[in-house]
Amino acid sequence: MPEKRIVLGNCGATDPNDIETYLGKGGFKGFIKARDRLKPGDIVDQVKKSGLSGRGGAGFPCGLKWELARNAKAKMKYLICNADEGEVGTFKDRYILSHDPFGLIEGICIAGLAIGARQAYIYLRAEYHFLNDPLCRAIAQVKEKGFLKHLDIQVFEGAGSYVCGEESALMDSIEGKRGEARYRPPYPQARGLWGQPTIINNVETLMNIPHIIANGAAWFSAMGTAKSKGTKVFSVSGDVSKPGVYELEMGSSLKELVMDLAGAVDIKAVQVGGRHGNIIPGHMIDIVLSYETCLGPGAVVVFNSKRDIIDIVHNNMHFLNDESCGKCTPCREGTEVMLEILGRLRGVEGAAGDIDALEDLAQTMALASLCGLGQEAAVPVLDSLKYFRAEYVNRIEQSLFLRSYLGEELSKSKEGER
Amino acid sequence: MTKETSSITSGRAELLPALKRELKKNGCLTREIMDTVAGRSGLPLNEIYGVATFYAYLPLAPLGQYVIKVCRCLPCDMKDAQAVIGGIKQELGIAPGETTADGKFSLELVNCIGACDQAPAMLINAKLYGNLTPQRIVEILKSY
């Protein structure tokens, strides 16, 4: 299957600084239709029927989320666009925001109508500070055209925190607190920002909305697999000759993406879904990309045969440990202990019980962590143990051999070096 | 002090924007600044400190005029970010976490900056630089 550019359709085809070019390509047709011809309930209905699911990684049905917020009784409702793209290996939202801010703003305008929000925030990560001014200028142009009479859109910039991409931590951050995950329920649709019903959608999710409204739910749901509708934007990096952003119909194969499009040749493994994404070994490259299999936010990092799996998993864990907000024990302590074990394995200082300890911890973290960070932190550890167990076993055997053969002297001199 | 911090408005919602304004003005969030923010917002100092220390981009100690943030995550690491860090170390004579004696540059290693398609990548203040090599580093640093 070749690339299918719907979300990215206007990227490169319009001038991100000039709304006229966007209008010239049929921009805001979806919004005008939603505003003039559809009732809010009909908009929600269309999105529900389309089968659109959240593109930030969790894959929650978008229409259902909207319906819950729409039906919630409150004086004030909020809409948040999550542009805190912190997942390692993900840069699709940066690409979208740089090339087609108007598409995103149109999506926000429609979402505002649907749920009855009067205030919207675009939570932009601090690392993308250079996109703040262009985005504000785009919002001003949309306002001038009279498309923002029902809604105020503010860009709220983060201050450098990965976990703030998690929706409850993100709301705490806007409220001026440490960005820590909240206990749920209540869910944001019932009690979110400032305790009011709130919808949080990823940039890419909102980019789909104008197309769904303009072309109809049936058009959208005709694309994809049974449970994954539409297209997905992927960020491909690592050992490929053409790293970049690619959009494919849901249900395309990983092989098409990384080999045919991104030009990978030598593939030991591919990590799909960011730092807590699945690790797919090279022999499973034909796997289909969908919510049913593996997807996440669409971060795809390719590793060639020279890469060491334990190095990869260790670097992952270093990141997750650093970014854990520290509120819940399984994540805070679990990532710490895993990092320690993986660090020893990496330095050929493994111990006999290391694999068991990793597997034990993984279970506890998945069951007991507050948010996705801790719940999924061990996914790459478990996947690598499943597909590359021999590398772990070898490393432990090497460690045991080194210690027994070289004895105490070596470990003493090593300690001295530190 | 009153004049300098007059932009701080009260209330929790304004806290992060207020801290960022102070950062822009003063370069870092010292104890004195946090004290003043606490006074203005009516929030206890420990709350302000808690928020300031949570976020990676809110430094408590002074940094150089230009802060170099090199990405240390996997996609950049795989494309030899280490050589880039080495190049900067050699050119400026500072290690990660340090500031040059003239106060011009600080070097930091940061988590993913969302530029994996142009790895290895870095930010200098808010400007993004990708596809770095030790040679390019020298040219870029000279332009500052």
Interface residues (C-beta under 8 A of the other chain):
Chain A: E85 G86 E87 V88 G89 T90 F91 D93 R94 R125 A126 E127 Y128 H129 F130 E157 G158 A159 G160 S161 Y162 S173 I174 E175 G176 K177 R178 G179 S235 V236 S237 G238 D239 P243 G244 V245 R275 V301 F303 R307 I312 N315 N316 F319 D322 E323 C325
Chain B: G11 R12 A13 E14 L15 L16 L19 K20 G50 V51 F54 Y55 A56 Y57 L58 C73 L74 P75 D77 M78 V110 N111 C112 I113 G114 A115 C116 D117 Q118 A119 L123 A126 K127 L128
